[in-house]
Amino acid sequence: MSVSELARSIIESDAAANEEARLLRERGEPVISLGIGEPKNKTPISAILASAAKLSQGDVKYCPTDGTPSLKKAIIRYTEEHYDKVVAPENIIVSAGAKQSLYNCCMHPQSAG
């Protein structure tokens, strides 16, 4: 099996990027860091229990790349309650991280238009 040129060009995230972003922020520069990141908060116990219930029932399936409709509804509710903003479901992407979301946006056929 051969690996595509695109796959060969992917490099590991550099921890130095986080340090550079930190230094720029300290100088007051606006920064969107795509370096190594971890959630700041612990996983809510309700999410852990709900996941465990799904797993114990064997209810494990692939979902849409941008998130399930029920999760999008929950995100819409949260955004309205905490940020007083109304967001349409088509403007929500659920992913494992920012890099995956950006890749999905760039590679999605509808994003070209």
N, C-alpha and C positions, 0 to 999 in steps of 0.2 A: 504494500500500500504506500502511496506517496502522499506527502503533506503539501498542501497548497502554499504558495508564496505568502499569502496573507497569514496563514497559521504560523509559518516560520518567522514572520516579522513580529509576532506578539512577544513582548518581553515582560518580565516580572515587574510588579509595581516596586518603585524605588522608595525606601524609607526616607531618603534624603529629600524627596518631594514634600513630605510632611514638614520637615524642618524649614525648608524654604518658604512654604506657605505660612508657617508660624511667624517667621521673621518679617515677611511682607505685611501680615496683619498687624504686627507690633508697630510697624511704620505707618499704619493707617491705610494701607493699600487694600482695595477690594479684591478678595481672593475666592475663587471657587476651586477647592482642592480636590483632585481625583486621585490622591495618593491613598495609602493604606488607611482604612477607616474601620472603626468598630462602633456599635451603638453605645450611647452614653448611659442608657438606662437598662436595668435588668428586664428580662422578659416578664410581662405580667402573668401572674399565676393563672388567671382566667384563660389566657392563650395556651399555656402549658397544658392545662386540664382539657381544654377543647381539642388540642392536638392529640393528646393521649387517648381520648375517647374515639376520635376518628381512626387512629391507628389500631386500637383494640377491636374495633368493628371491621377492620380490613377495608375501610373506606378511603383508600389511597389511590388517587388517579392523577393523571396529568391535568393541568388547568390551562386556560388561555394564557398566552405569554404576557398579557397586560393585566391579568388578575381576574378573579371571579366576579360576577355581578354582585353577589352579596357582600364581598369585601369592598368593592367600589362604593356601594351604598353606605357602608359603615364609614368609609373615608369621607364621603360627601357630608354625612351627618357630623362627623368630628370637625371637619373644616368649617362648616357653618357655625357650629357651637363655639369653637375656640378662636376662630379667626374672622367670623362674620363675613365670610366669602362664599358665594355660590359657585360650585364647580360642576361642569357637565361630566358624565361618566367617560365620554370619549377623550377627555383631557386628563385622565388619570392613568398612570402606569404603575403597576405593582411589580417590584423586582427584588432581587437579592442585593442590589446596590446601584449607585448612580451610573457606573460604567456600563452595566448591563442595560439600564434604561436608555442611555444615550445610544448604545449600539442598536437596540431594538428600534428606536426612533429613526435612526439613519438607514437601517436596512429594511424597514417596513415599506412595502410597495406604495402605500398611500402617502408616505412622507415626501415622495419625490415631487408632488404637485403642489 
